[in-house]
Amino acid sequence: IDQPESGKYDAILLAVAHDEFKALSVEQIKAFGKDNHVLYDIKYLLDSNDSDGRL
């Protein structure tokens, strides 16, 4: 995927700390998800209260 589509995903999993993801705000990341998406931050890129879970 060259560019994720907005509003398309049921789940967003931040599993790599690429610069492209680091440059996005939490609002921009959440915009990729559908209204009731879940967001898991495996790499601790976001504040703990900005995601639905971490490992």
Distance bins in CASP14 RR format, pairs under 12 A and 6 or more apart:
PFRMAT RR
TARGET T0000
AUTHOR 0000-0000-0000
RMODE 2
METHOD distances of the structure
MODEL  1
1 8 0 0 0 0 0 1 0 0 0 0 0
1 9 0 0 0 0 0 1 0 0 0 0 0
1 20 0 0 0 0 0 1 0 0 0 0 0
1 32 0 0 0 0 0 1 0 0 0 0 0
2 20 0 0 0 0 0 1 0 0 0 0 0
3 20 0 0 0 0 1 0 0 0 0 0 0
3 24 0 0 0 0 0 1 0 0 0 0 0
3 28 0 0 0 0 0 1 0 0 0 0 0
3 32 0 0 0 0 1 0 0 0 0 0 0
4 12 0 0 0 0 1 0 0 0 0 0 0
4 13 0 0 0 0 0 1 0 0 0 0 0
4 14 0 0 0 0 0 1 0 0 0 0 0
4 20 0 0 0 0 0 1 0 0 0 0 0
4 21 0 0 0 0 0 1 0 0 0 0 0
4 24 0 0 0 0 0 1 0 0 0 0 0
4 28 0 0 0 0 0 1 0 0 0 0 0
4 29 0 0 0 0 1 0 0 0 0 0 0
4 30 0 0 0 0 0 1 0 0 0 0 0
4 31 0 0 0 0 1 0 0 0 0 0 0
4 32 1 0 1 0 0 0 0 0 0 0 0
4 33 0 0 0 0 1 0 0 0 0 0 0
4 37 0 0 0 0 0 1 0 0 0 0 0
5 31 0 0 0 0 1 0 0 0 0 0 0
5 32 1 0 0 1 0 0 0 0 0 0 0
5 33 0 0 0 0 1 0 0 0 0 0 0
5 34 0 0 0 0 0 1 0 0 0 0 0
6 12 0 0 0 0 0 1 0 0 0 0 0
6 24 0 0 0 0 0 1 0 0 0 0 0
6 27 0 0 0 0 0 1 0 0 0 0 0
6 28 0 0 0 0 1 0 0 0 0 0 0
6 29 0 0 0 0 0 1 0 0 0 0 0
6 30 0 0 0 0 1 0 0 0 0 0 0
6 31 1 0 1 0 0 0 0 0 0 0 0
6 32 1 0 0 1 0 0 0 0 0 0 0
6 33 1 0 0 1 0 0 0 0 0 0 0
6 34 0 0 0 0 1 0 0 0 0 0 0
6 35 0 0 0 0 0 1 0 0 0 0 0
6 37 0 0 0 0 0 1 0 0 0 0 0
7 28 0 0 0 0 0 1 0 0 0 0 0
7 29 0 0 0 0 0 1 0 0 0 0 0
7 30 0 0 0 0 1 0 0 0 0 0 0
7 31 1 0 0 1 0 0 0 0 0 0 0
7 32 1 0 0 1 0 0 0 0 0 0 0
7 33 1 0 1 0 0 0 0 0 0 0 0
7 34 1 0 1 0 0 0 0 0 0 0 0
7 35 0 0 0 0 1 0 0 0 0 0 0
7 36 0 0 0 0 0 1 0 0 0 0 0
7 37 1 0 0 1 0 0 0 0 0 0 0
8 31 0 0 0 0 0 1 0 0 0 0 0
8 32 1 0 0 1 0 0 0 0 0 0 0
8 33 1 0 0 1 0 0 0 0 0 0 0
8 34 1 0 0 1 0 0 0 0 0 0 0
8 35 0 0 0 0 0 1 0 0 0 0 0
8 37 0 0 0 0 1 0 0 0 0 0 0
9 29 0 0 0 0 0 1 0 0 0 0 0
9 30 0 0 0 0 0 1 0 0 0 0 0
9 31 0 0 0 0 0 1 0 0 0 0 0
9 32 1 0 1 0 0 0 0 0 0 0 0
9 33 1 0 1 0 0 0 0 0 0 0 0
9 34 1 0 0 1 0 0 0 0 0 0 0
9 35 0 0 0 0 0 1 0 0 0 0 0
9 36 0 0 0 0 0 1 0 0 0 0 0
9 37 1 0 0 1 0 0 0 0 0 0 0
9 38 0 0 0 0 1 0 0 0 0 0 0
9 39 0 0 0 0 1 0 0 0 0 0 0
9 40 0 0 0 0 0 1 0 0 0 0 0
10 32 0 0 0 0 0 1 0 0 0 0 0
10 33 1 0 0 1 0 0 0 0 0 0 0
10 34 1 0 1 0 0 0 0 0 0 0 0
10 35 0 0 0 0 0 1 0 0 0 0 0
10 36 1 0 0 1 0 0 0 0 0 0 0
10 37 1 0 1 0 0 0 0 0 0 0 0
10 38 1 0 0 1 0 0 0 0 0 0 0
10 39 0 0 0 0 0 1 0 0 0 0 0
10 40 0 0 0 0 0 1 0 0 0 0 0
10 52 0 0 0 0 0 1 0 0 0 0 0
11 30 0 0 0 0 0 1 0 0 0 0 0
11 32 0 0 0 0 0 1 0 0 0 0 0
11 33 0 0 0 0 1 0 0 0 0 0 0
11 34 0 0 0 0 1 0 0 0 0 0 0
11 36 0 0 0 0 0 1 0 0 0 0 0
11 37 1 0 0 1 0 0 0 0 0 0 0
11 38 1 0 1 0 0 0 0 0 0 0 0
11 39 1 0 0 1 0 0 0 0 0 0 0
11 40 1 0 0 1 0 0 0 0 0 0 0
11 41 0 0 0 0 0 1 0 0 0 0 0
11 51 0 0 0 0 0 1 0 0 0 0 0
11 52 0 0 0 0 1 0 0 0 0 0 0
11 53 0 0 0 0 0 1 0 0 0 0 0
12 21 0 0 0 0 0 1 0 0 0 0 0
12 24 0 0 0 0 0 1 0 0 0 0 0
12 26 0 0 0 0 0 1 0 0 0 0 0
12 28 0 0 0 0 0 1 0 0 0 0 0
12 29 1 0 0 1 0 0 0 0 0 0 0
12 30 1 0 0 1 0 0 0 0 0 0 0
12 31 0 0 0 0 1 0 0 0 0 0 0
12 32 1 0 1 0 0 0 0 0 0 0 0
12 33 1 0 1 0 0 0 0 0 0 0 0
12 34 0 0 0 0 1 0 0 0 0 0 0
12 37 1 0 0 1 0 0 0 0 0 0 0
12 38 1 0 0 1 0 0 0 0 0 0 0
12 39 1 0 1 0 0 0 0 0 0 0 0
12 40 1 0 0 1 0 0 0 0 0 0 0
12 41 0 0 0 0 1 0 0 0 0 0 0
12 42 0 0 0 0 0 1 0 0 0 0 0
12 45 0 0 0 0 0 1 0 0 0 0 0
12 46 0 0 0 0 0 1 0 0 0 0 0
12 50 0 0 0 0 0 1 0 0 0 0 0
12 51 0 0 0 0 1 0 0 0 0 0 0
12 52 0 0 0 0 1 0 0 0 0 0 0
12 53 0 0 0 0 0 1 0 0 0 0 0
13 21 0 0 0 0 0 1 0 0 0 0 0
13 29 0 0 0 0 0 1 0 0 0 0 0
13 32 0 0 0 0 0 1 0 0 0 0 0
13 33 0 0 0 0 0 1 0 0 0 0 0
13 37 0 0 0 0 0 1 0 0 0 0 0
13 38 0 0 0 0 1 0 0 0 0 0 0
13 39 0 0 0 0 1 0 0 0 0 0 0
13 40 1 0 1 0 0 0 0 0 0 0 0
13 41 0 0 0 0 1 0 0 0 0 0 0
13 42 1 0 0 1 0 0 0 0 0 0 0
13 43 0 0 0 0 1 0 0 0 0 0 0
13 45 0 0 0 0 0 1 0 0 0 0 0
13 51 0 0 0 0 1 0 0 0 0 0 0
13 52 0 0 0 0 0 1 0 0 0 0 0
13 53 0 0 0 0 0 1 0 0 0 0 0
13 54 0 0 0 0 0 1 0 0 0 0 0
13 55 0 0 0 0 0 1 0 0 0 0 0
14 20 0 0 0 0 0 1 0 0 0 0 0
14 21 1 0 0 1 0 0 0 0 0 0 0
14 22 0 0 0 0 1 0 0 0 0 0 0
14 24 0 0 0 0 1 0 0 0 0 0 0
14 26 0 0 0 0 0 1 0 0 0 0 0
14 29 1 0 0 1 0 0 0 0 0 0 0
14 30 0 0 0 0 0 1 0 0 0 0 0
14 32 0 0 0 0 0 1 0 0 0 0 0
14 38 0 0 0 0 0 1 0 0 0 0 0
14 39 1 0 0 1 0 0 0 0 0 0 0
14 40 1 0 0 1 0 0 0 0 0 0 0
14 41 1 0 1 0 0 0 0 0 0 0 0
14 42 1 0 1 0 0 0 0 0 0 0 0
14 43 1 0 1 0 0 0 0 0 0 0 0
14 44 0 0 0 0 1 0 0 0 0 0 0
14 45 1 0 1 0 0 0 0 0 0 0 0
14 46 1 0 0 1 0 0 0 0 0 0 0
14 50 0 0 0 0 0 1 0 0 0 0 0
14 51 1 0 0 1 0 0 0 0 0 0 0
14 52 0 0 0 0 0 1 0 0 0 0 0
14 53 0 0 0 0 0 1 0 0 0 0 0
14 54 0 0 0 0 1 0 0 0 0 0 0
14 55 0 0 0 0 0 1 0 0 0 0 0
15 21 0 0 0 0 1 0 0 0 0 0 0
15 39 0 0 0 0 0 1 0 0 0 0 0
15 40 0 0 0 0 1 0 0 0 0 0 0
15 41 0 0 0 0 1 0 0 0 0 0 0
15 42 1 0 1 0 0 0 0 0 0 0 0
15 43 1 0 0 1 0 0 0 0 0 0 0
15 44 0 0 0 0 0 1 0 0 0 0 0
15 45 0 0 0 0 0 1 0 0 0 0 0
15 54 0 0 0 0 0 1 0 0 0 0 0
15 55 0 0 0 0 1 0 0 0 0 0 0
16 22 0 0 0 0 0 1 0 0 0 0 0
16 41 0 0 0 0 0 1 0 0 0 0 0
16 42 0 0 0 0 1 0 0 0 0 0 0
16 43 1 0 0 1 0 0 0 0 0 0 0
16 44 0 0 0 0 0 1 0 0 0 0 0
16 45 0 0 0 0 1 0 0 0 0 0 0
17 23 0 0 0 0 0 1 0 0 0 0 0
17 24 0 0 0 0 0 1 0 0 0 0 0
17 41 0 0 0 0 0 1 0 0 0 0 0
17 42 0 0 0 0 1 0 0 0 0 0 0
17 43 1 0 1 0 0 0 0 0 0 0 0
17 44 0 0 0 0 1 0 0 0 0 0 0
17 45 1 0 0 1 0 0 0 0 0 0 0
17 46 0 0 0 0 0 1 0 0 0 0 0
18 24 0 0 0 0 0 1 0 0 0 0 0
18 43 0 0 0 0 1 0 0 0 0 0 0
18 45 0 0 0 0 1 0 0 0 0 0 0
19 45 0 0 0 0 0 1 0 0 0 0 0
20 28 0 0 0 0 0 1 0 0 0 0 0
20 29 0 0 0 0 0 1 0 0 0 0 0
20 45 0 0 0 0 0 1 0 0 0 0 0
21 28 0 0 0 0 1 0 0 0 0 0 0
21 29 1 0 0 1 0 0 0 0 0 0 0
21 32 0 0 0 0 0 1 0 0 0 0 0
21 39 0 0 0 0 0 1 0 0 0 0 0
21 41 0 0 0 0 1 0 0 0 0 0 0
21 42 0 0 0 0 0 1 0 0 0 0 0
21 43 0 0 0 0 1 0 0 0 0 0 0
21 44 0 0 0 0 0 1 0 0 0 0 0
21 45 1 0 0 1 0 0 0 0 0 0 0
21 46 0 0 0 0 1 0 0 0 0 0 0
22 28 0 0 0 0 0 1 0 0 0 0 0
22 29 0 0 0 0 0 1 0 0 0 0 0
22 41 0 0 0 0 0 1 0 0 0 0 0
22 43 0 0 0 0 1 0 0 0 0 0 0
22 44 0 0 0 0 0 1 0 0 0 0 0
22 45 1 0 0 1 0 0 0 0 0 0 0
22 46 0 0 0 0 0 1 0 0 0 0 0
23 29 0 0 0 0 0 1 0 0 0 0 0
23 45 0 0 0 0 0 1 0 0 0 0 0
24 30 0 0 0 0 1 0 0 0 0 0 0
24 31 0 0 0 0 1 0 0 0 0 0 0
24 32 0 0 0 0 1 0 0 0 0 0 0
24 45 0 0 0 0 1 0 0 0 0 0 0
24 46 0 0 0 0 1 0 0 0 0 0 0
24 50 0 0 0 0 0 1 0 0 0 0 0
25 31 0 0 0 0 1 0 0 0 0 0 0
25 45 0 0 0 0 0 1 0 0 0 0 0
25 46 0 0 0 0 1 0 0 0 0 0 0
25 47 0 0 0 0 0 1 0 0 0 0 0
25 50 0 0 0 0 1 0 0 0 0 0 0
26 32 0 0 0 0 0 1 0 0 0 0 0
26 39 0 0 0 0 1 0 0 0 0 0 0
26 41 0 0 0 0 1 0 0 0 0 0 0
26 45 0 0 0 0 1 0 0 0 0 0 0
26 46 1 0 1 0 0 0 0 0 0 0 0
26 47 1 0 0 1 0 0 0 0 0 0 0
26 48 0 0 0 0 0 1 0 0 0 0 0
26 49 0 0 0 0 1 0 0 0 0 0 0
26 50 1 0 1 0 0 0 0 0 0 0 0
26 51 0 0 0 0 1 0 0 0 0 0 0
26 52 0 0 0 0 0 1 0 0 0 0 0
27 33 0 0 0 0 0 1 0 0 0 0 0
27 39 0 0 0 0 0 1 0 0 0 0 0
27 46 0 0 0 0 0 1 0 0 0 0 0
27 50 0 0 0 0 1 0 0 0 0 0 0
28 39 0 0 0 0 0 1 0 0 0 0 0
28 46 0 0 0 0 0 1 0 0 0 0 0
28 50 0 0 0 0 0 1 0 0 0 0 0
29 37 0 0 0 0 0 1 0 0 0 0 0
29 39 1 0 0 1 0 0 0 0 0 0 0
29 40 0 0 0 0 0 1 0 0 0 0 0
29 41 0 0 0 0 1 0 0 0 0 0 0
29 45 0 0 0 0 1 0 0 0 0 0 0
29 46 1 0 0 1 0 0 0 0 0 0 0
29 50 0 0 0 0 1 0 0 0 0 0 0
29 51 0 0 0 0 1 0 0 0 0 0 0
30 36 0 0 0 0 0 1 0 0 0 0 0
30 37 1 0 0 1 0 0 0 0 0 0 0
30 38 0 0 0 0 0 1 0 0 0 0 0
30 39 1 0 0 1 0 0 0 0 0 0 0
30 41 0 0 0 0 0 1 0 0 0 0 0
30 46 0 0 0 0 1 0 0 0 0 0 0
30 50 0 0 0 0 1 0 0 0 0 0 0
30 51 0 0 0 0 1 0 0 0 0 0 0
30 52 0 0 0 0 0 1 0 0 0 0 0
31 37 0 0 0 0 1 0 0 0 0 0 0
31 39 0 0 0 0 0 1 0 0 0 0 0
32 38 0 0 0 0 0 1 0 0 0 0 0
32 39 0 0 0 0 1 0 0 0 0 0 0
33 39 0 0 0 0 1 0 0 0 0 0 0
33 52 0 0 0 0 0 1 0 0 0 0 0
36 52 0 0 0 0 0 1 0 0 0 0 0
37 51 0 0 0 0 0 1 0 0 0 0 0
37 52 0 0 0 0 1 0 0 0 0 0 0
38 51 0 0 0 0 1 0 0 0 0 0 0
38 52 1 0 1 0 0 0 0 0 0 0 0
38 53 1 0 0 1 0 0 0 0 0 0 0
39 45 0 0 0 0 0 1 0 0 0 0 0
39 46 1 0 0 1 0 0 0 0 0 0 0
39 47 0 0 0 0 0 1 0 0 0 0 0
39 48 0 0 0 0 0 1 0 0 0 0 0
39 49 0 0 0 0 0 1 0 0 0 0 0
39 50 1 0 0 1 0 0 0 0 0 0 0
39 51 1 0 1 0 0 0 0 0 0 0 0
39 52 1 0 1 0 0 0 0 0 0 0 0
39 53 1 0 0 1 0 0 0 0 0 0 0
39 54 0 0 0 0 0 1 0 0 0 0 0
40 46 0 0 0 0 0 1 0 0 0 0 0
40 48 0 0 0 0 0 1 0 0 0 0 0
40 50 0 0 0 0 0 1 0 0 0 0 0
40 51 1 0 0 1 0 0 0 0 0 0 0
40 52 1 0 0 1 0 0 0 0 0 0 0
40 53 1 0 1 0 0 0 0 0 0 0 0
40 54 1 0 0 1 0 0 0 0 0 0 0
40 55 1 0 0 1 0 0 0 0 0 0 0
41 47 0 0 0 0 1 0 0 0 0 0 0
41 48 0 0 0 0 1 0 0 0 0 0 0
41 49 0 0 0 0 0 1 0 0 0 0 0
41 50 1 0 0 1 0 0 0 0 0 0 0
41 51 1 1 0 0 0 0 0 0 0 0 0
41 52 0 0 0 0 1 0 0 0 0 0 0
41 53 1 0 0 1 0 0 0 0 0 0 0
41 54 1 0 1 0 0 0 0 0 0 0 0
41 55 0 0 0 0 1 0 0 0 0 0 0
42 51 0 0 0 0 1 0 0 0 0 0 0
42 52 0 0 0 0 0 1 0 0 0 0 0
42 53 0 0 0 0 1 0 0 0 0 0 0
42 54 1 0 0 1 0 0 0 0 0 0 0
42 55 1 0 1 0 0 0 0 0 0 0 0
43 51 0 0 0 0 0 1 0 0 0 0 0
43 54 0 0 0 0 1 0 0 0 0 0 0
43 55 0 0 0 0 1 0 0 0 0 0 0
44 50 0 0 0 0 0 1 0 0 0 0 0
44 51 0 0 0 0 1 0 0 0 0 0 0
44 53 0 0 0 0 0 1 0 0 0 0 0
44 54 1 0 0 1 0 0 0 0 0 0 0
44 55 0 0 0 0 1 0 0 0 0 0 0
45 51 0 0 0 0 1 0 0 0 0 0 0
45 54 0 0 0 0 0 1 0 0 0 0 0
46 52 0 0 0 0 0 1 0 0 0 0 0
46 53 0 0 0 0 1 0 0 0 0 0 0
46 54 0 0 0 0 1 0 0 0 0 0 0
47 53 0 0 0 0 0 1 0 0 0 0 0
47 54 0 0 0 0 0 1 0 0 0 0 0
48 54 1 0 0 1 0 0 0 0 0 0 0
END
